[in-house]
Amino acid sequence: MDERDRKVKVLSLGVLMSFFYLNDFLFMPVHNYREWLFVDYAVRIAAVAVILYLIKKHRATPADFGLVKLDLKQGVTWSVLASAAGVLVDQVGTGLLEKLSSSLKPATFPVIKNLSLKVIDLTAGIALVSVTEELIFRAFFYTVMKRVIPKPAAMIMISSLLFGLMHWSQGLNIIIVAGLWAILPMYVMVRTGSVVPALIAHYVTDFVAFI
């Protein structure tokens, strides 16, 4: 990665991450689930569009976003471990923090009353969440920052902190749980170079949470 290429990737990472740090401001005037879904999906689709643009213009490669081949046995093993740990951290961690402090309320989302939209959100919607957040906060972050943060432990902790802070509008408990949850997926990313186990773990964790 030459200096010009590095600068383009750093700028691209900043733009992509900004989608998720700033999008919650768009939710503030939202009052119903249809508007909420529109804003959420629009922001994520815009992020996917930027990713595809970078790949098409050869500013980045699929491998930069962790889309690399992974040995089947290794992939299945890490996916199962990350999914199980993810669900455990999310379910137990959230409940524990709520019990420890009454000020740490669970995040609330608009109730989707339309059955068809609910099914779409629990399938394609959660898949969109997993794809966008993992490609950006796990894989691309690792690709861009691994020269700046060469120590794996530091990479894992910094990326996990940033991922937790991305949930700033949902309350302190969600920031903490999301940050803790993000440790294992990034560990797997560092170990394997593939984002696939993290994608699967993210989907499973959110699916269990939202059902």
For each residue, the residues with C-beta under 8 A, 3 or more apart:
1: 5 6 9 147
2: 5 6
3: 6 7
4: 7 8
5: 1 2 8 9 59
6: 1 2 3 9 10 144 147
7: 3 4 10 11
8: 4 5 11 12 59
9: 1 5 6 12 13 59 60 64 140 143 144
10: 6 7 13 14 144
11: 7 8 14 15
12: 8 9 15 16 50 54 59 60 140 144
13: 9 10 16 17 136 140 141 144 145
14: 10 11 17 18
15: 11 12 18 19 50
16: 12 13 19 47 50 51 136 140
17: 13 14 20 21 136 137 141 162 166
18: 14 15 21 22
19: 15 16 22 23 43 44 46 47 50
20: 17 23 43 47 132 133 136 137 166
21: 17 18 24 165 166 168
22: 18 19 25 26
23: 19 20 26 27 39 40 43
24: 21 27 28 168 169
25: 22 28
26: 22 23 29 30 39 43
27: 23 24 30 36 39 40 169
28: 24 25
29: 26
30: 26 27 35 36 39 110
31: 35
32: 35 36 110
33: 36 37 110 111 112 113 114 117
34: 37 38 117
35: 30 31 32 38 39
36: 27 30 32 33 39 40 109 110
37: 33 34 40 41 112 117 121 125
38: 34 35 41 42
39: 23 26 27 30 35 36 42 43
40: 23 27 36 37 43 44 125
41: 37 38 44 45 125 128
42: 38 39 45 46
43: 19 20 23 26 39 40 46 47
44: 19 40 41 47 48 128 129 132
45: 41 42 48 49 128
46: 19 42 43 49 50
47: 16 19 20 43 44 50 51 132 136
48: 44 45 51 52 128 131 132
49: 45 46 52 53
50: 12 15 16 19 46 47 53 54
51: 16 47 48 54 55 60 65 135 136
52: 48 49 55 56
53: 49 50 56 57 59
54: 12 50 51 57 59 60
55: 51 52 58 59 60 61 62 65
56: 52 53
57: 53 54
58: 55 61
59: 5 8 9 12 53 54 55
60: 9 12 51 54 55 64 65 140 143
61: 55 58 64 65
62: 55 65 67 68
63: 66 67 68 143
64: 9 60 61 139 140 143
65: 51 55 60 61 62 135 139 140 143 195
66: 63 134 135 138 139 140 142 143 189 193 194 195 196 198
67: 62 63 135 139 194 195 196
68: 62 63 193 194
69: 194
70: 74 75 192 194 196 197
71: 74 75
72: 75 76
73: 76 77
74: 70 71 77 78 192
75: 70 71 72 78 79 192 194 196 197
76: 72 73 79 80
77: 73 74 80 81
78: 74 75 81 82 188 191 192 197
79: 75 76 82 83 196 197 200 201
80: 76 77 83 84
81: 77 78 84 85 184
82: 78 79 85 86 184 185 188 197 198 200 201
83: 79 80 86 87 200 201 204 205
84: 80 81 87 88
85: 81 82 88 89 184 201
86: 82 83 89 90 181 184 185 201 202 204 205
87: 83 84 90 91 204 205 208
88: 84 85 91 92
89: 85 86 92 93 177 180 181
90: 86 87 93 94 177 181 205 208 209
91: 87 88 94 95 208 209
92: 88 89 95 96
93: 89 90 96 97 176 177 180 181
94: 90 91 97 98 106 173 174 177
95: 91 92 98 99
96: 92 93 99 100
97: 93 94 100 101 104 173 176 177
98: 94 95 101 102 104 105 106 173
99: 95 96
100: 96 97 104
101: 97 98 104 173
102: 98
103: 172
104: 97 98 100 101 171 172 173
105: 98 108 171 173
106: 94 98 171 173 174
107: 167 170 171 173 174
108: 105
109: 36
110: 30 32 33 36
111: 33
112: 33 37 117 118 121
113: 33 118
114: 33 117 118
115: 118 119
116: 119 120
117: 33 34 37 112 114 120 121
118: 112 113 114 115 121 122
119: 115 116 122 123
120: 116 117 123 124 125
121: 37 112 117 118 124 125 126 210
122: 118 119 125 126 207 210 211
123: 119 120 126 127
124: 120 121 127 128
125: 37 40 41 120 121 122 128 129
126: 121 122 123 129 130 203 206 207 210
127: 123 124 130 131 203
128: 41 44 45 48 124 125 131 132
129: 44 125 126 132 133 202 206
130: 126 127 133 134 199 200 202 203 206
131: 48 127 128 134 135 199
132: 20 44 47 48 128 129 135 136
133: 20 129 130 136 137 138 163 166 202
134: 66 130 131 137 138 139 185 195 198 199 202
135: 51 65 66 67 131 132 138 139 140 195
136: 13 16 17 20 47 51 132 133 139 140 141
137: 17 20 133 134 140 141 159 162 163 166 182
138: 66 133 134 135 141 142 159 163 182 185 186 189 195 198
139: 64 65 66 67 134 135 136 142 143 189 195 198
140: 9 12 13 16 60 64 65 66 135 136 137 143 144
141: 13 17 136 137 138 144 145 159 162
142: 66 138 139 145 146 155 159 186 189 190
143: 9 60 63 64 65 66 139 140 146
144: 6 9 10 12 13 140 141 148
145: 13 141 142 148 149 155 158 159
146: 142 143 149 150 155
147: 1 6 150
148: 144 145
149: 145 146 154 155 158
150: 146 147 155
151: 154 155
152: 155 156 187 190
153: 156 157
154: 149 151 157 158
155: 142 145 146 149 150 151 152 158 159 186 190
156: 152 153 159 160 183 186 187 190
157: 153 154 160 161 183
158: 145 149 154 155 161 162
159: 137 138 141 142 145 155 156 162 163 182 186
160: 156 157 163 164 179 180 182 183 186
161: 157 158 164 165 179
162: 17 137 141 158 159 165 166
163: 133 137 138 159 160 166 167 178 179 182
164: 160 161 167 175 176 177 178 179 180 182
165: 21 161 162 168 175 179
166: 17 20 21 133 137 162 163 178
167: 107 163 164 170 174 175 178
168: 21 24 165 175
169: 24 27
170: 107 167 174 175
171: 104 105 106 107 174 175
172: 103 104 175 176
173: 94 97 98 101 104 105 106 107 176 177
174: 94 106 107 167 170 171 177 178
175: 164 165 167 168 170 171 172 178 179
176: 93 97 164 172 173 179 180
177: 89 90 93 94 97 164 173 174 180 181
178: 163 164 166 167 174 175 181 182
179: 160 161 163 164 165 175 176 182 183
180: 89 93 160 164 176 177 183
181: 86 89 90 93 177 178 184 185 205
182: 137 138 159 160 163 164 178 179 185 186
183: 156 157 160 179 180 186 187
184: 81 82 85 86 181 187 188 201
185: 82 86 134 138 181 182 188 189 197 198 201 202
186: 138 142 155 156 159 160 182 183 189 190 198
187: 152 156 183 184 190 191
188: 78 82 184 185 191 192 194 197 198
189: 66 138 139 142 185 186 192 193 194 195 198
190: 142 152 155 156 186 187
191: 78 187 188
192: 70 74 75 78 188 189 197
193: 66 68 189
194: 66 67 68 69 70 75 188 189 197
195: 65 66 67 134 135 138 139 189 198 199
196: 66 67 70 75 79 199 200
197: 70 75 78 79 82 185 188 192 194 200 201
198: 66 82 134 138 139 185 186 188 189 195 201 202
199: 130 131 134 195 196 202 203
200: 79 82 83 130 196 197 203 204
201: 79 82 83 85 86 184 185 197 198 204 205
202: 86 129 130 133 134 185 198 199 205 206
203: 126 127 130 199 200 206 207
204: 83 86 87 200 201 207 208
205: 83 86 87 90 181 201 202 208 209
206: 126 129 130 202 203 209 210
207: 122 126 203 204 210 211
208: 87 90 91 204 205 211
209: 90 91 205 206
210: 121 122 126 206 207
211: 122 207 208
